[in-house]
Amino acid sequence: MKLFQVRKGQFVYYQNELHKVYAVKPMFKKSVHLIRLRDLTQVLASAPEIERYQPKETDSFIFNKKIFTLSKDRKAEVGDYILITNPNPDILDHYSLNSIEVVEKVESKGVITNEANGILHNEYLLMVPGSHDYSNPIQYKNMEHWAEQDADSETDALFSDLLPAIGDVYQKNDQNSPLETMVVAVHGTTVYLGNGLQVHQNELMDAEKWLFQYNLADQ
């Protein structure tokens, strides 16, 4: 891409993997600031190194260690993630293209999000947890090349990266009793949390129950 074509919020491929532009600073050599959607790692790149992608319905990708599929089969409900693909904010709102927000209240014409934005139903695609038979994976630009390199080991590495690890901090997705705790040990598929809880790894990977926040090693 050319630098003048790069805009905040665009989904782009960098080094074959899906990222989102969160800032453009033309005065620097690495002028495009990206966030890798898979784990929210920040990355610096130059405009010629990235390629834009326009997300659409049925696309699936990894966001913050969770797999989601974009859908418009139903309206968002409280607790759902939404991807804003058709932004039309009024003067009091502050969302933009491809903002990812959590629904806190549902109204007849739209939703109110955790960022206190009022968003109409026609402005977003719903992020449904998991992948489906009809999903179009977009995590990698060249899925065939990724698979040809070593499909088994690459797949294992990808999903190993998504599994809970020591130092991961999770927040319980419960508005009535919010809880934030850290993974202190992992034994097989059992994860031990800092508050004394023991849970199966699949429970922590369920976006409807737990939300990954960050890993202490990355702070």
C-alpha positions as a Markdown table, in Angstrom:
| # | Residue | x | y | z |
|---|---|---|---|---|
| 1 | Met | 0.0 | 0.0 | 0.0 |
| 2 | Lys | 0.9 | 3.7 | -0.3 |
| 3 | Leu | 1.1 | 5.6 | 2.9 |
| 4 | Phe | -1.7 | 8.0 | 1.8 |
| 5 | Gln | -4.0 | 5.0 | 1.5 |
| 6 | Val | -3.5 | 3.8 | 5.0 |
| 7 | Arg | -6.2 | 4.8 | 7.5 |
| 8 | Lys | -6.7 | 4.0 | 11.2 |
| 9 | Gly | -8.9 | 1.0 | 11.7 |
| 10 | Gln | -8.2 | -0.8 | 8.4 |
| 11 | Phe | -7.7 | -4.6 | 8.5 |
| 12 | Val | -4.4 | -5.4 | 6.8 |
| 13 | Tyr | -2.1 | -8.3 | 6.3 |
| 14 | Tyr | 1.5 | -8.0 | 7.5 |
| 15 | Gln | 3.9 | -10.9 | 7.2 |
| 16 | Asn | 0.9 | -13.0 | 6.1 |
| 17 | Glu | -1.1 | -12.5 | 9.3 |
| 18 | Leu | -4.1 | -10.3 | 10.0 |
| 19 | His | -3.5 | -7.0 | 11.8 |
| 20 | Lys | -5.4 | -3.7 | 12.4 |
| 21 | Val | -4.0 | -0.2 | 11.9 |
| 22 | Tyr | -4.3 | 1.8 | 15.1 |
| 23 | Ala | -2.2 | 4.8 | 14.2 |
| 24 | Val | -0.3 | 6.3 | 11.3 |
| 25 | Lys | 2.7 | 8.5 | 12.0 |
| 26 | Pro | 4.2 | 9.7 | 8.6 |
| 27 | Met | 7.3 | 11.3 | 10.2 |
| 28 | Phe | 8.8 | 7.8 | 11.1 |
| 29 | Lys | 10.3 | 5.2 | 8.8 |
| 30 | Lys | 8.1 | 2.6 | 10.3 |
| 31 | Ser | 5.1 | 4.9 | 10.1 |
| 32 | Val | 2.2 | 2.4 | 10.4 |
| 33 | His | 1.4 | 1.2 | 13.9 |
| 34 | Leu | -0.4 | -2.2 | 13.9 |
| 35 | Ile | -2.0 | -4.4 | 16.4 |
| 36 | Arg | -1.9 | -8.1 | 15.7 |
| 37 | Leu | -5.5 | -9.3 | 16.3 |
| 38 | Arg | -4.5 | -12.8 | 17.4 |
| 39 | Asp | -3.0 | -11.6 | 20.7 |
| 40 | Leu | -3.2 | -7.8 | 20.6 |
| 41 | Thr | 0.6 | -7.5 | 20.2 |
| 42 | Gln | 1.7 | -4.0 | 18.9 |
| 43 | Val | 3.8 | -4.0 | 15.7 |
| 44 | Leu | 5.5 | -1.3 | 13.6 |
| 45 | Ala | 5.5 | -1.6 | 9.8 |
| 46 | Ser | 5.9 | 0.6 | 6.7 |
| 47 | Ala | 3.1 | 1.1 | 4.2 |
| 48 | Pro | 4.6 | -1.1 | 1.4 |
| 49 | Glu | 4.7 | -4.0 | 3.8 |
| 50 | Ile | 1.0 | -4.2 | 4.4 |
| 51 | Glu | -2.0 | -5.2 | 2.2 |
| 52 | Arg | -5.6 | -4.1 | 3.0 |
| 53 | Tyr | -8.4 | -6.5 | 3.6 |
| 54 | Gln | -12.1 | -5.6 | 3.9 |
| 55 | Pro | -13.8 | -7.9 | 6.5 |
| 56 | Lys | -17.2 | -9.3 | 5.5 |
| 57 | Glu | -19.9 | -11.6 | 6.7 |
| 58 | Thr | -18.8 | -15.3 | 7.4 |
| 59 | Asp | -15.1 | -14.3 | 7.8 |
| 60 | Ser | -13.6 | -15.9 | 10.8 |
| 61 | Phe | -10.4 | -14.8 | 12.6 |
| 62 | Ile | -8.7 | -14.9 | 16.0 |
| 63 | Phe | -9.2 | -11.9 | 18.3 |
| 64 | Asn | -7.4 | -11.8 | 21.6 |
| 65 | Lys | -6.9 | -15.6 | 21.7 |
| 66 | Lys | -10.5 | -16.3 | 20.7 |
| 67 | Ile | -11.9 | -17.4 | 17.4 |
| 68 | Phe | -14.9 | -15.4 | 16.1 |
| 69 | Thr | -17.0 | -15.6 | 12.9 |
| 70 | Leu | -18.7 | -12.4 | 11.5 |
| 71 | Ser | -22.4 | -12.7 | 11.1 |
| 72 | Lys | -25.6 | -10.6 | 10.6 |
| 73 | Asp | -28.0 | -13.5 | 11.2 |
| 74 | Arg | -29.3 | -11.8 | 14.4 |
| 75 | Lys | -29.0 | -8.6 | 16.3 |
| 76 | Ala | -26.4 | -8.3 | 19.0 |
| 77 | Glu | -27.3 | -9.1 | 22.6 |
| 78 | Val | -25.7 | -8.0 | 25.9 |
| 79 | Gly | -22.2 | -9.3 | 26.2 |
| 80 | Asp | -21.7 | -9.8 | 22.5 |
| 81 | Tyr | -18.6 | -8.5 | 20.6 |
| 82 | Ile | -19.4 | -6.4 | 17.5 |
| 83 | Leu | -17.2 | -5.2 | 14.7 |
| 84 | Ile | -18.2 | -1.8 | 13.4 |
| 85 | Thr | -18.0 | -2.0 | 9.6 |
| 86 | Asn | -20.3 | 0.8 | 8.6 |
| 87 | Pro | -19.6 | 3.6 | 11.1 |
| 88 | Asn | -21.9 | 6.7 | 11.2 |
| 89 | Pro | -21.2 | 8.2 | 14.6 |
| 90 | Asp | -23.0 | 11.3 | 15.8 |
| 91 | Ile | -21.3 | 14.2 | 17.6 |
| 92 | Leu | -21.4 | 12.5 | 21.0 |
| 93 | Asp | -19.9 | 9.2 | 19.8 |
| 94 | His | -16.3 | 8.3 | 19.3 |
| 95 | Tyr | -16.1 | 5.0 | 17.4 |
| 96 | Ser | -14.6 | 4.4 | 14.0 |
| 97 | Leu | -14.1 | 1.9 | 11.2 |
| 98 | Asn | -13.5 | -1.7 | 12.5 |
| 99 | Ser | -13.8 | -0.7 | 16.2 |
| 100 | Ile | -14.4 | -3.8 | 18.3 |
| 101 | Glu | -16.7 | -3.2 | 21.2 |
| 102 | Val | -18.8 | -5.1 | 23.7 |
| 103 | Val | -22.6 | -4.6 | 23.9 |
| 104 | Glu | -23.8 | -3.4 | 27.3 |
| 105 | Lys | -27.4 | -2.5 | 26.4 |
| 106 | Val | -29.8 | -3.3 | 23.5 |
| 107 | Glu | -32.4 | -0.9 | 22.2 |
| 108 | Ser | -34.8 | -1.1 | 19.3 |
| 109 | Lys | -32.7 | 0.8 | 16.8 |
| 110 | Gly | -29.2 | -0.2 | 18.0 |
| 111 | Val | -26.9 | -0.9 | 21.0 |
| 112 | Ile | -25.0 | 0.9 | 23.6 |
| 113 | Thr | -21.4 | -0.5 | 24.0 |
| 114 | Asn | -18.8 | -0.6 | 26.8 |
| 115 | Glu | -17.3 | 2.5 | 25.3 |
| 116 | Ala | -20.6 | 4.4 | 25.8 |
| 117 | Asn | -21.2 | 4.6 | 22.0 |
| 118 | Gly | -24.7 | 4.3 | 20.5 |
| 119 | Ile | -24.4 | 2.1 | 17.4 |
| 120 | Leu | -27.3 | 1.3 | 15.0 |
| 121 | His | -27.9 | -2.3 | 14.0 |
| 122 | Asn | -26.9 | -1.6 | 10.4 |
| 123 | Glu | -23.4 | -0.3 | 11.5 |
| 124 | Tyr | -21.9 | -3.6 | 12.7 |
| 125 | Leu | -21.3 | -7.2 | 12.2 |
| 126 | Leu | -21.8 | -9.6 | 15.1 |
| 127 | Met | -18.7 | -11.5 | 16.3 |
| 128 | Val | -20.1 | -15.0 | 17.0 |
| 129 | Pro | -17.7 | -17.1 | 19.1 |
| 130 | Gly | -16.1 | -20.1 | 17.3 |
| 131 | Ser | -15.8 | -21.1 | 13.7 |
| 132 | His | -18.5 | -22.8 | 11.6 |
| 133 | Asp | -18.8 | -25.0 | 8.5 |
| 134 | Tyr | -19.5 | -21.9 | 6.4 |
| 135 | Ser | -16.7 | -19.8 | 7.9 |
| 136 | Asn | -14.1 | -18.2 | 5.7 |
| 137 | Pro | -10.8 | -18.1 | 7.6 |
| 138 | Ile | -8.9 | -14.9 | 7.2 |
| 139 | Gln | -6.3 | -15.2 | 9.9 |
| 140 | Tyr | -3.7 | -15.7 | 7.2 |
| 141 | Lys | -3.6 | -14.1 | 3.7 |
| 142 | Asn | -2.1 | -17.2 | 2.2 |
| 143 | Met | -3.6 | -20.2 | 4.0 |
| 144 | Glu | -2.2 | -22.7 | 1.4 |
| 145 | His | 1.4 | -21.4 | 1.9 |
| 146 | Trp | 0.9 | -21.6 | 5.7 |
| 147 | Ala | -0.4 | -25.2 | 5.4 |
| 148 | Glu | 2.3 | -26.3 | 2.9 |
| 149 | Gln | 5.1 | -25.2 | 5.3 |
| 150 | Asp | 4.1 | -27.8 | 7.8 |
| 151 | Ala | 0.3 | -28.1 | 8.4 |
| 152 | Asp | 0.4 | -30.2 | 11.6 |
| 153 | Ser | 3.1 | -28.4 | 13.4 |
| 154 | Glu | 1.8 | -24.9 | 12.4 |
| 155 | Thr | -1.7 | -25.8 | 13.5 |
| 156 | Asp | -0.4 | -27.2 | 16.8 |
| 157 | Ala | 1.7 | -24.0 | 17.3 |
| 158 | Leu | -1.3 | -21.7 | 16.5 |
| 159 | Phe | -3.7 | -23.4 | 18.9 |
| 160 | Ser | -1.0 | -23.9 | 21.5 |
| 161 | Asp | -0.6 | -20.1 | 21.5 |
| 162 | Leu | -4.3 | -19.7 | 22.1 |
| 163 | Leu | -4.3 | -22.0 | 25.2 |
| 164 | Pro | -4.1 | -20.5 | 28.7 |
| 165 | Ala | -0.5 | -20.0 | 29.9 |
| 166 | Ile | 1.1 | -19.1 | 33.1 |
| 167 | Gly | 1.0 | -15.3 | 33.5 |
| 168 | Asp | -2.2 | -14.9 | 31.5 |
| 169 | Val | -4.7 | -12.6 | 33.2 |
| 170 | Tyr | -8.4 | -13.3 | 32.6 |
| 171 | Gln | -11.6 | -11.4 | 33.5 |
| 172 | Lys | -14.8 | -13.3 | 34.3 |
| 173 | Asn | -17.5 | -12.3 | 31.9 |
| 174 | Asp | -20.1 | -11.6 | 34.6 |
| 175 | Gln | -21.5 | -8.1 | 35.1 |
| 176 | Asn | -22.9 | -9.0 | 38.5 |
| 177 | Ser | -19.6 | -10.2 | 40.0 |
| 178 | Pro | -16.6 | -9.1 | 37.8 |
| 179 | Leu | -13.4 | -11.1 | 38.7 |
| 180 | Glu | -9.9 | -10.7 | 37.3 |
| 181 | Thr | -7.4 | -13.5 | 38.0 |
| 182 | Met | -4.1 | -14.8 | 36.7 |
| 183 | Val | -3.1 | -18.3 | 35.6 |
| 184 | Val | -0.5 | -19.6 | 38.1 |
| 185 | Ala | -0.1 | -23.2 | 36.9 |
| 186 | Val | -1.3 | -25.5 | 34.2 |
| 187 | His | -1.4 | -29.3 | 34.5 |
| 188 | Gly | -2.6 | -31.1 | 31.4 |
| 189 | Thr | -6.0 | -29.5 | 30.6 |
| 190 | Thr | -6.5 | -28.2 | 34.1 |
| 191 | Val | -5.7 | -24.5 | 34.7 |
| 192 | Tyr | -5.0 | -23.2 | 38.2 |
| 193 | Leu | -6.0 | -19.6 | 38.9 |
| 194 | Gly | -4.6 | -17.2 | 41.4 |
| 195 | Asn | -7.9 | -17.0 | 43.4 |
| 196 | Gly | -7.8 | -20.8 | 44.1 |
| 197 | Leu | -10.1 | -21.8 | 41.2 |
| 198 | Gln | -9.4 | -24.8 | 39.1 |
| 199 | Val | -11.0 | -24.8 | 35.6 |
| 200 | His | -10.7 | -26.8 | 32.4 |
| 201 | Gln | -8.8 | -25.0 | 29.7 |
| 202 | Asn | -11.8 | -25.0 | 27.4 |
| 203 | Glu | -13.8 | -22.9 | 30.0 |
| 204 | Leu | -11.2 | -20.2 | 29.9 |
| 205 | Met | -11.2 | -20.2 | 26.1 |
| 206 | Asp | -15.0 | -19.7 | 26.1 |
| 207 | Ala | -15.5 | -16.0 | 25.3 |
| 208 | Glu | -19.0 | -16.1 | 26.9 |
| 209 | Lys | -17.4 | -17.0 | 30.2 |
| 210 | Trp | -13.9 | -15.5 | 30.3 |
| 211 | Leu | -12.1 | -12.6 | 28.6 |
| 212 | Phe | -8.3 | -12.7 | 28.1 |
| 213 | Gln | -6.7 | -9.4 | 29.2 |
| 214 | Tyr | -3.0 | -9.7 | 28.8 |
| 215 | Asn | 0.1 | -11.7 | 29.9 |
| 216 | Leu | 2.4 | -10.3 | 32.6 |
| 217 | Ala | 5.4 | -11.0 | 30.5 |
| 218 | Asp | 4.2 | -8.6 | 27.8 |
| 219 | Gln | 3.7 | -5.7 | 30.2 |
